[in-house]
Amino acid sequence: MSDDVITPNGDMRLCAHISYVAEMNAVAPVNVMPSAQGDTSSTTHLDATEALRLERMIEHIHSLGVRALAEMLDEIAHRTGQPAVVADRIEAFAKLDPDLLRFLGGDKFPPMPLEVVR
């Protein structure tokens, strides 16, 4: 990504890469668990409790570091017999800009919706 973007720390530069966000979202969607975020188009339907449980496990795996993540992805690739698919997804996500993702709030799970009881 070039230098003509608005950075998270507030440096104002020309924001010529808004289409970059749409392009990266098309290449590697950030929505890891659609049903947890209100998207019912997914074939995997999780109730709110299961979705929250998976989010917490993902956060824990993230805290274990890059080696644990690499081992998990390698195991998924071999158990599913789809190493090319996993490699493709790794390549797509590797193209995401971490500062831009953080700036847009895509680096954290969204808060769970609250239900008002009356």
KALINCOR-V520014 format. One record per residue. N is the residue number from 1. SS is DSSP state (@ for helix, = for strand, . for the rest). Layout:
N;SS + N;SS
//
This chain:
1;. + 2;. + 3;. + 4;. + 5;. + 6;. + 7;. + 8;. + 9;. + 10;. + 11;. + 12;. + 13;. + 14;. + 15;. + 16;. + 17;. + 18;@ + 19;@ + 20;@ + 21;@ + 22;@ + 23;@ + 24;@ + 25;@ + 26;@ + 27;@ + 28;. + 29;. + 30;. + 31;. + 32;. + 33;. + 34;@ + 35;@ + 36;@ + 37;@ + 38;. + 39;. + 40;. + 41;. + 42;. + 43;. + 44;. + 45;. + 46;. + 47;. + 48;@ + 49;@ + 50;@ + 51;@ + 52;@ + 53;@ + 54;@ + 55;@ + 56;@ + 57;@ + 58;@ + 59;@ + 60;@ + 61;@ + 62;@ + 63;@ + 64;. + 65;. + 66;@ + 67;@ + 68;@ + 69;@ + 70;@ + 71;@ + 72;@ + 73;@ + 74;@ + 75;@ + 76;@ + 77;@ + 78;@ + 79;@ + 80;@ + 81;. + 82;. + 83;@ + 84;@ + 85;@ + 86;@ + 87;@ + 88;@ + 89;@ + 90;@ + 91;@ + 92;@ + 93;@ + 94;@ + 95;. + 96;. + 97;. + 98;@ + 99;@ + 100;@ + 101;@ + 102;@ + 103;@ + 104;. + 105;. + 106;. + 107;. + 108;. + 109;. + 110;. + 111;. + 112;. + 113;. + 114;. + 115;. + 116;. + 117;. + 118;.
//
